Amino acid sequence: MRAMILAAGRGERMRPLTDHTPKPLLKVRGKPLIEWHIEAFARAGIEDIVINTAWLHEQFETTLGDGSRFGVRLHYSHEGERYGRALETGGGIATALDLLCADGDDAFWAVSADIFIPEFEFEPAKAAAFAASPLLAHLWFVPKQPRHPTGDFGIDAAGFATIDGDLEVYSNIGLYKRAFFDGVQAGQHQRIRASLDRAIAARAVTAELYTGTWANVGAPEQLNELNANG
């Protein structure tokens, strides 16, 4: 099974830091934020990782190379270079599906580069169980945050994701099947919410609450806070 790290965003709220450095390459506790994810996937035995890029895309390969120093193979989906802009989460993943499913697997991990999750484990057994299931996605939510007090989705008593009830925050961590992105074309600018709502309505998405360390590194003060507490 392969994995994708979503790294194409411009990082407007992180300016001026992101005027010259892509947000995923900003350092958290001594190393670029994206490296925390690469190392976690490597520990889980995932050997092929796709990274999508747009803003300052050339810095990713310069900094990360081909992945060999992490014990993985990195594959790049350069949206900005090919399409002239970032394609959002839905479009970005749909555009990279041939890379993600190149080994004949139709299931894969996806995580946003700009979250900090040093304790999260990308469990192979959980991924294998998902791949063998009829589900289209399995997501991780986190408790409501001060910067996001309303939440995004709920979890019902059977473990299925809902769009109502006691809402939690979508963590930007998930397992997905290729079919989840049916109807989204390569190169299309598309948020993931429309695909999520459709799959949730079809009872094809399960979810669980993650209560470990999780931070959305969206602004300079959040980055400074993480580094001060590291």
CORTABEL-V834589 format. One record per backbone hydrogen bond with DSSP energy under -1.0 kcal/mol. CO is the residue of the C=O (numbers start at 1). NH is the residue of the N-H. Records with the same first field share a line. If there is no record, write none. Layout:
CO: NH + NH
//
This chain:
2: 109
3: 50
4: 111
5: 52
6: 113
11: 14
12: 15
14: 17
16: 19
22: 25
23: 26
24: 34
26: 33
28: 31
31: 28
32: 35
34: 38
35: 39
36: 40
37: 41
38: 42
39: 43
40: 44
41: 46
42: 45
47: 73
48: 3
49: 75
50: 5
51: 77
53: 79 + 80
54: 57
56: 59
57: 60
58: 62
59: 63
60: 64
61: 65
64: 67
66: 74
67: 70 + 72
73: 49
75: 51
77: 53 + 79
78: 82
79: 83
80: 84
87: 190
88: 92
89: 93
90: 94
91: 95
92: 96
94: 97
96: 100
97: 101
99: 102
101: 104
106: 178
108: 176
109: 4
110: 174
111: 6
114: 217
116: 215
117: 120
121: 123
123: 127
124: 128
125: 129
126: 130
127: 131
128: 132
130: 133
136: 177
137: 206
138: 175
139: 208
140: 171
141: 210
142: 169
145: 148
148: 145
153: 168
154: 162
156: 159
159: 207
160: 156
162: 154
165: 167
168: 152 + 153
169: 142
172: 112
173: 140
174: 110
175: 138
176: 108
177: 180
178: 181
179: 182
181: 184
185: 188
190: 91
192: 196
193: 197
194: 198
195: 199
196: 200
197: 201
198: 202
199: 204
200: 203
204: 136 + 137
205: 161
206: 139
208: 141
215: 116
216: 218
219: 223
220: 224
221: 225
222: 226
223: 227
224: 228
225: 229
//
